Amino acid sequence: MNVTINRERLVQLVQELIRIDSVNPYLDADGAGEAGIAAFIADKLKSIGLEVAVIPINETACNVIGILRGSGNGKSLMLNGHMDTVSAKRMSIPPFEPTVTDGKIFGRGSQDMKGSLGAMLAAVEAVAQAKVPLAGDVILAFVADEEYKSIGTEALVQDYSADAAICCEPSDLQIGVVHRGFAWVKCEVFGKAAHGSRPQEGIDAIVHAGRVLRELESLSEKLAQEPPHPILGTASVHASLIQGGTELSTYPDYCRIDWERRTVPNETQEQVALEIESLLAKLRAEDAAFRASAELTFWREPFEVALAEPIFLALQAACEKRLGAAPGICGFSGWTDAALLQGAGIPTVLFGPVGAGLHSAVEYVEVDSLVDMSYILAQTICEFCQE
């Protein structure tokens, strides 16, 4: 493979991407969404010579797909990266005015994940310019909304597939092979309104909700005692939101609790739903006056890929060639679009640059790692999609 990554141009490209506000409007109403960055990326893909499609999803979200065609009859590889970022309002540095200091690019999305977007573009551009003969297609998928509900990758897998994928989330140049899933649960607890001076007439929904919280604490302790996943550890649960009551002198007739259940591989949606119902059934059995209902409102599968998959082996070999040592194998505590890709039948690994501060007040990505990442992606493309 005779490809070249221009470090200075890569830094400039990542800075250009950071300058474009692509804050997810579902997380921050003032966020610009993906339209602006999608147009920029589409123009860049066209300049490289790829087939390009901009696919609207809703009024603010769209996906951008670029395809470098192979000669045919080879394995196809998808590189996936999300264009949206979380809010920039609480940053202590200028979010959209990227600076380079001590080999680090600072700004919102630098690590999560505009550095990766730049590396994806640089890698494919280098392969295209070197006229590397490929049999399989390379599909660049720049997707919307990963930071909220991943409607971008949900739409992507309806129309595009590949023999394997790399989800380019930041991984410190390790290969991510597993991450947690999650469930969101809404629980409504019902009481009986009455004047605060008449306890015999009222049923306190907030106090009864406290019983639910007690059971969540017990569930948390139980999960912590389960046999741990070798990389992720144990599953977890936490109460996220609570609201109830109308005024100080009234027994509240309603209280709502929302909680999040983080899952590990082999835990199913059916198991979690049964867990919810068992929790409420126990409380009903203890007190006939206890009334509550709960529903699982959103579900995302955990993710795990086998180390024998050809894409893992190809990426591992490319890392060893560039870095001079075998890469680390890691898991992600959070959720990524890798689960949707794998769920659509596309064997997927996670791989991205070194940095810090994702979602926080100071965010950066290390330039050296972006250069390494670009070379490694290019090498993996040449290996996996070779004639």
C-alpha positions, 0 to 999 in steps of 0.5 A: 500500500502506497498511500500518504496522509498529509498531516497539515491538511488533516488538521485543517479539515478537522478544524473546518468540521468543528467550525460548523455547528452541528449540535443536535437540536433534540438535545439543544433547541438552539442546535443547528442540526446536520444540514450544514455539515452534511453539505460540507461533507458532500462537497468534500466527497464529490471532490474526492471522486466518490458517488454521493447521496444526501438523504433527508430524514426529517426537517433538520437531520440527513445522512450523507453517503459516499461510495468508492467503487471497487471493480466488483466481486470483493468484500465491501466495507462501511465506515460509519461516523455521526455528524451531530454533537451534544450541546456546546453551551456549557463549554469553557473554551470557544466551541466552534473556534478550534485551536491547536495546542500541544498537538491537540485540537480543541473544540466541540466534537473534536473527539466525538467525533469530528476528528474521526470524520476527518480521518475517514475522509483522509483515509479514503481520499488517500486510497483513491489518489493512490489508485489502489485496486479494490475489488469491494466497495468502500461506503462512507456513512456520515449519519445523523442523530447518534447523540439522541435516538440514532435515527440516522443509522436506523435509516441507513441500514434500511437501504445500505449494507456491507460485508463489515463495518467500522464504527469510528467512535473514539477508542484511543486506537484500541479496537472496541468489541463490546458495549452496553445496551440500555432501556428507558422506563416510565413508571406512573404511581397513583394516589388519592388527592386530599387536603393535607389535614385529612390523612385518612382521606388521602393516599400519598403517591410520592411516598408510594413512589418511594417504595419503587425507588427502594426496589430500584436500589435493591435491584441495583445491588442485585445486578452488582452481584451477578457474574460480570461480563469479562470486559464490561462488568455488571449491568446497572439501573438508576433513577433518572427523573421524578416529578409529582405533587401539586402544592404543599397542602395537598396529598399528591395523587400522582408521581412519575419516575423515569429510570434507565437500565443499562444492559450487558450482552445476553440480556434481552428486552423481554427479560427487562420487561419481566423485571419491571413487572415483577418489581411492581407485582411485589409492591402490589402484593405488599399493599393493596392500596399501591397502584402503579403502572410502568412501560419500557419506552425505549430499547437499544440492544447491547453490542458484541462482536466475535474476535474471529470476524475478518474485519477484526483481524484485518483491523488488528493487522493494520494497527500492528503494522502502523503502531508496531504492536498489537492494539488493545481490545476494549469495551464501551460503557456507553451505547453506539451505532455499532449495535444497529449495524451489527443488528442489521447483519453487518459484523462491526468493530469500533475504532477511533482516535485518542482524546478526552472531554467528550460531552464536557467543558473542554474537549480535544483530540490528539493529532498524532492519533488522527494521523495513525487512525487515517493510515490504519483505516486506509490499510484496512480498506486495502486489506479487506476490499482487495482484489 
